[in-house]
Amino acid sequence: MYPKSKVLIIAGSDSSGGAGIQADIKTVTLLGSYAMTAVTAVTAQNTMGVKKITPIPTQNVQKQITMILDDIGADAVKIGMLHNVSIIKCVHRLIKKYNLKNIILDPVMVTKGGIKLINNNSIVYLKKLLLPLAKLVTPNIPEAEVLTGCSILNKEDMIEVAKKILNMGPKNVLLKGGHLKSKMIFDILAMKQGIKIFAKRKIKTKNTHGTGCTLSSALATCLSQKKNIFKSCKISLHYVDRAITYAP
């Protein structure tokens, strides 16, 4: 099948294949587009946690990205784990230089097991340089709390925090609600035009490794295929829901 569009993924790898670059490639491919990658870090991990992170030198990351863009180009860019300030600055510079569109920023900061993937200085630069360039940013609740300094206890808090992140410069925010202790999951889409809420029943499972990576890649793919933001969110959330339901 001829791919519908081209998606550049800038993220870390996951040796277990459930998250990171590996999950991204599978998602983009399954949704009918062509995946290209710039690896920012190599991790040794599985569904139980991350044991080792080895950052890739910034010059190497830069060269991976420029080789892709000078030849193939990209209809959307999914940004995952960036790990340090040097790589964040590099990615910011290249987005501006190549005038890249449809930037999906998954602000990967903490693993599900609580391992910090990014230091405080990097968070400052992520907010300052990359949030304003994002067509869509996709934090989960712990990441949204880090970005805003606010705590989230319920759906109303989610809506307020999503608006706060929107005021930091991205065009749209999809705040993921899977961390709330409730029978329903509410995912909040904050746009300049207003708020949309996607509600679904929570699936009882431990198989949620890589769901954030998978969702942001699905969103990048949908936007690269010229779907609007609401439809992209609807398709991508459904895709992840099915992936969790049928996880091996």
C-alpha positions as CSV (number, residue, x, y, z in Angstrom):
1,M,0.0,0.0,0.0
2,Y,1.3,3.4,-0.9
3,P,1.9,5.5,2.3
4,K,-0.5,8.5,2.7
5,S,2.1,10.8,4.3
6,K,5.5,11.0,6.0
7,V,6.0,11.3,9.7
8,L,9.3,12.1,11.4
9,I,9.7,10.7,14.9
10,I,12.2,12.3,17.3
11,A,12.3,10.1,20.4
12,G,14.1,7.5,22.5
13,S,14.1,3.8,21.7
14,D,12.5,1.1,23.9
15,S,14.2,-2.3,23.8
16,S,11.0,-4.1,24.7
17,G,9.2,-2.6,21.6
18,G,6.1,-1.4,23.6
19,A,7.0,2.3,23.8
20,G,9.3,4.9,22.3
21,I,10.5,4.7,18.7
22,Q,9.5,1.1,18.2
23,A,5.9,1.8,19.2
24,D,5.9,4.9,17.1
25,I,7.0,3.1,13.9
26,K,4.4,0.4,14.4
27,T,1.6,3.0,14.9
28,V,2.5,5.2,12.0
29,T,2.8,2.1,9.7
30,L,-0.5,0.6,10.9
31,L,-2.3,3.9,10.3
32,G,-1.0,4.0,6.7
33,S,1.9,6.5,6.7
34,Y,5.7,6.3,6.3
35,A,7.8,6.5,9.6
36,M,11.2,8.1,9.8
37,T,13.2,8.3,13.0
38,A,15.9,10.3,14.8
39,V,16.9,8.4,18.0
40,T,17.7,10.7,21.0
41,A,18.5,8.0,23.6
42,V,18.8,4.3,23.8
43,T,17.1,2.7,26.8
44,A,17.2,-0.7,28.3
45,Q,13.7,-1.3,29.5
46,N,10.7,-3.6,29.6
47,T,7.1,-3.4,30.8
48,M,8.4,-3.3,34.4
49,G,10.7,-0.3,34.1
50,V,13.7,1.5,32.7
51,K,17.1,0.1,33.8
52,K,19.5,2.2,31.7
53,I,19.4,5.4,29.5
54,T,22.2,6.2,27.1
55,P,21.8,9.6,25.4
56,I,22.8,10.0,21.8
57,P,25.2,12.9,21.1
58,T,23.4,16.1,19.9
59,Q,25.5,16.2,16.7
60,N,24.3,12.7,15.9
61,V,20.6,13.6,16.5
62,Q,21.0,16.7,14.4
63,K,22.5,14.8,11.5
64,Q,19.8,12.1,11.6
65,I,17.1,14.9,11.3
66,T,18.9,16.9,8.6
67,M,19.5,13.8,6.5
68,I,15.8,13.0,6.5
69,L,14.6,16.6,5.9
70,D,17.2,17.4,3.1
71,D,16.0,14.3,1.2
72,I,12.5,13.0,2.1
73,G,10.8,15.8,4.1
74,A,8.0,15.4,6.7
75,D,4.3,16.1,6.8
76,A,4.2,15.9,10.6
77,V,6.8,15.6,13.5
78,K,6.2,13.6,16.7
79,I,8.5,14.6,19.5
80,G,9.0,12.3,22.4
81,M,11.9,11.9,24.9
82,L,14.5,14.6,24.4
83,H,16.5,14.0,27.6
84,N,18.6,17.1,27.8
85,V,18.8,20.9,27.0
86,S,21.3,20.5,24.1
87,I,18.9,18.2,22.2
88,I,15.9,20.4,23.0
89,K,17.8,23.4,21.6
90,C,18.8,21.4,18.5
91,V,15.3,20.3,17.8
92,H,13.9,23.8,18.2
93,R,16.5,25.2,15.8
94,L,15.8,22.6,13.1
95,I,12.0,23.0,13.4
96,K,12.5,26.8,12.7
97,K,15.1,26.3,10.0
98,Y,13.0,23.8,8.0
99,N,9.7,25.5,8.9
100,L,8.2,22.2,10.0
101,K,4.4,21.9,10.5
102,N,2.1,19.6,12.5
103,I,4.4,19.3,15.5
104,I,3.1,16.9,18.1
105,L,4.9,17.2,21.4
106,D,4.6,14.4,23.9
107,P,6.3,15.9,27.0
108,V,7.9,12.7,28.2
109,M,9.2,13.4,31.7
110,V,8.5,10.5,34.1
111,T,8.1,6.8,33.5
112,K,5.1,5.0,34.9
113,G,7.4,3.5,37.6
114,G,8.4,7.0,38.6
115,I,11.9,7.2,36.9
116,K,12.7,10.8,35.9
117,L,13.6,11.0,32.2
118,I,14.4,14.7,32.1
119,N,16.0,17.2,34.5
120,N,14.4,20.4,35.8
121,N,16.6,22.6,33.5
122,S,15.4,20.7,30.5
123,I,11.7,21.2,31.5
124,V,12.3,25.0,31.5
125,Y,13.7,24.9,27.9
126,L,10.9,22.4,26.8
127,K,8.3,24.9,28.0
128,K,10.1,28.0,26.6
129,L,11.2,26.7,23.2
130,L,9.0,23.8,22.1
131,L,5.6,24.3,23.6
132,P,5.0,27.5,21.5
133,L,5.8,25.5,18.3
134,A,3.5,22.6,19.0
135,K,0.3,22.1,17.0
136,L,-0.7,19.7,19.8
137,V,0.9,18.8,23.2
138,T,-0.2,15.6,24.9
139,P,0.7,15.5,28.6
140,N,-0.6,13.0,31.0
141,I,-1.7,14.2,34.5
142,P,1.7,13.9,36.2
143,E,3.3,15.7,33.3
144,A,0.7,18.4,33.3
145,E,1.3,18.9,37.0
146,V,5.0,19.4,36.4
147,L,4.4,21.8,33.5
148,T,2.0,24.0,35.5
149,G,2.8,23.4,39.2
150,C,-0.9,22.7,39.8
151,S,-2.3,19.5,41.3
152,I,-5.0,17.6,39.5
153,L,-7.6,15.6,41.5
154,N,-10.7,15.6,39.2
155,K,-12.1,16.4,35.8
156,E,-12.6,20.1,36.7
157,D,-8.9,20.4,37.7
158,M,-8.0,18.8,34.3
159,I,-10.0,21.4,32.4
160,E,-8.3,24.3,34.3
161,V,-4.8,22.9,33.9
162,A,-5.4,22.2,30.2
163,K,-6.3,25.9,29.7
164,K,-3.2,26.9,31.6
165,I,-1.0,24.8,29.3
166,L,-2.8,26.3,26.3
167,N,-1.8,29.7,27.5
168,M,1.9,28.6,27.4
169,G,1.7,28.8,23.6
170,P,0.7,25.5,21.9
171,K,-2.2,25.6,19.5
172,N,-4.0,22.7,21.2
173,V,-3.7,20.6,24.3
174,L,-4.9,17.0,24.8
175,L,-4.6,16.3,28.6
176,K,-4.9,12.5,29.1
177,G,-6.9,11.4,32.1
178,G,-5.8,7.8,32.6
179,H,-4.0,8.5,36.0
180,L,-7.2,9.6,37.8
181,K,-8.6,7.0,40.2
182,S,-12.1,6.6,38.6
183,K,-14.1,4.2,36.6
184,M,-14.3,6.6,33.7
185,I,-11.5,8.2,31.8
186,F,-11.8,11.8,30.6
187,D,-9.4,13.1,28.0
188,I,-9.6,16.9,27.7
189,L,-9.0,18.6,24.4
190,A,-8.3,22.3,24.9
191,M,-8.4,24.5,21.8
192,K,-8.6,28.2,21.2
193,Q,-12.3,27.7,20.3
194,G,-13.1,25.9,23.5
195,I,-13.0,22.5,25.3
196,K,-14.0,19.1,24.1
197,I,-14.2,16.1,26.5
198,F,-13.7,12.5,25.4
199,A,-15.2,10.1,27.9
200,K,-14.8,6.3,28.1
201,R,-14.9,3.5,30.6
202,K,-11.5,2.6,32.0
203,I,-10.2,-0.8,31.0
204,K,-8.9,-2.8,34.0
205,T,-5.4,-3.9,32.8
206,K,-1.7,-3.6,33.7
207,N,-0.9,-3.4,29.9
208,T,-0.5,0.3,29.5
209,H,3.2,0.4,28.7
210,G,3.8,2.8,25.8
211,T,0.2,4.1,25.5
212,G,1.4,7.8,25.5
213,C,3.9,7.2,22.7
214,T,1.4,5.3,20.7
215,L,-1.3,8.0,21.1
216,S,1.1,10.9,20.1
217,S,2.3,8.9,17.0
218,A,-1.3,8.2,16.0
219,L,-2.1,11.9,16.3
220,A,0.9,12.9,14.3
221,T,-0.1,10.4,11.6
222,C,-3.7,11.6,11.5
223,L,-2.6,15.3,11.3
224,S,-0.1,14.4,8.6
225,Q,-3.0,13.0,6.6
226,K,-4.8,16.3,6.8
227,K,-7.4,15.3,9.3
228,N,-8.6,18.1,11.6
229,I,-7.6,18.2,15.3
230,F,-11.0,16.8,16.7
231,K,-11.1,13.9,14.2
232,S,-7.4,13.2,14.8
233,C,-8.0,12.9,18.6
234,K,-11.1,10.8,18.1
235,I,-9.4,8.3,15.8
236,S,-6.2,8.2,17.9
237,L,-7.9,7.7,21.3
238,H,-10.0,4.9,19.8
239,Y,-6.9,3.3,18.3
240,V,-5.1,3.3,21.7
241,D,-8.2,2.0,23.4
242,R,-8.3,-1.0,21.0
243,A,-4.5,-1.5,21.4
244,I,-4.9,-1.8,25.2
245,T,-7.9,-4.1,24.8
246,Y,-6.0,-6.5,22.6
247,A,-2.5,-6.1,24.1
248,P,-0.5,-9.3,24.0
